[in-house]
Amino acid sequence: MTYFLIYVLLMNIITFIEMGHDKGQAKKGGRRVPEKRLFWLAALGGGIGGWLGMRVWRHKTKHTSFVVGFPLLIALNCICVILIAMYM
């Protein structure tokens, strides 16, 4: 269970950092992080980190797919955590 919690924590940190990196690249016109990657990171356990990144850096907040999608992915992440905790 400890490894699983470390995994979830790391995924959230990575997703949070990727959101910040993408915002920085957007500001300076650099190479952006693909939206597909941001969604995959969120789906693989980083939903809360992605949502926090949206709020902290005010990034992707006007994209309906992110405003609706990230909370849905957080719900999916929570369901997965509960199911895994029940069967461990």
C-alpha positions in Angstrom: 0.0 0.0 0.0 2.9 2.4 0.7 4.2 2.0 -2.8 0.8 2.7 -4.2 0.5 5.9 -2.2 4.0 7.0 -3.2 3.0 6.4 -6.8 -0.2 8.5 -6.5 1.8 11.3 -4.8 4.5 11.3 -7.5 1.9 11.3 -10.3 0.2 14.4 -8.8 3.6 16.2 -8.3 4.6 15.4 -11.9 1.2 16.5 -13.3 1.4 19.7 -11.3 4.9 20.5 -12.5 3.9 19.7 -16.1 1.0 22.1 -15.9 3.4 24.8 -14.6 5.9 24.0 -17.3 3.3 24.2 -20.0 2.1 27.6 -18.7 5.7 28.9 -18.8 6.2 27.7 -22.3 2.9 29.3 -23.4 4.0 32.6 -22.0 7.4 32.6 -23.8 6.2 31.0 -27.0 8.2 27.8 -26.4 7.4 24.2 -27.1 4.2 23.2 -25.3 3.3 20.1 -23.4 0.7 18.2 -25.5 -2.8 18.3 -24.0 -3.0 14.5 -24.5 0.0 14.1 -22.1 -1.6 16.3 -19.5 -4.8 14.2 -19.7 -2.9 10.9 -19.5 -1.0 12.0 -16.5 -4.2 13.1 -14.8 -5.9 9.8 -15.7 -2.9 7.8 -14.4 -3.3 9.2 -10.9 -2.4 12.9 -11.2 -5.9 14.4 -11.4 -5.5 16.5 -8.2 -2.1 17.7 -9.2 -3.4 18.8 -12.6 -6.4 20.5 -11.1 -4.2 22.3 -8.6 -1.9 23.3 -11.5 -4.9 24.8 -13.3 -5.7 26.9 -10.2 -2.2 27.9 -9.2 -1.0 29.0 -12.6 -4.5 29.9 -14.0 -3.8 27.6 -16.9 -6.3 25.9 -19.2 -9.1 27.3 -17.1 -11.1 28.4 -20.2 -10.8 25.0 -21.9 -14.1 23.1 -21.2 -12.3 19.8 -21.7 -10.0 20.6 -18.8 -12.6 22.3 -16.5 -14.9 19.3 -16.8 -12.4 16.6 -17.6 -10.0 17.0 -14.6 -12.7 16.9 -11.9 -14.0 13.7 -13.6 -10.5 12.2 -13.6 -10.2 13.1 -9.9 -13.4 11.2 -9.3 -12.0 8.3 -11.3 -8.7 8.4 -9.4 -10.6 8.4 -6.1 -12.7 5.4 -7.1 -9.5 3.5 -8.1 -7.8 4.4 -4.8 -10.8 3.2 -2.9 -11.0 -0.1 -4.8 -7.3 -0.8 -4.6 -7.4 0.0 -0.8 -10.3 -2.4 -0.3 -8.5 -5.3 -2.0 -5.0 -4.8 -0.6 
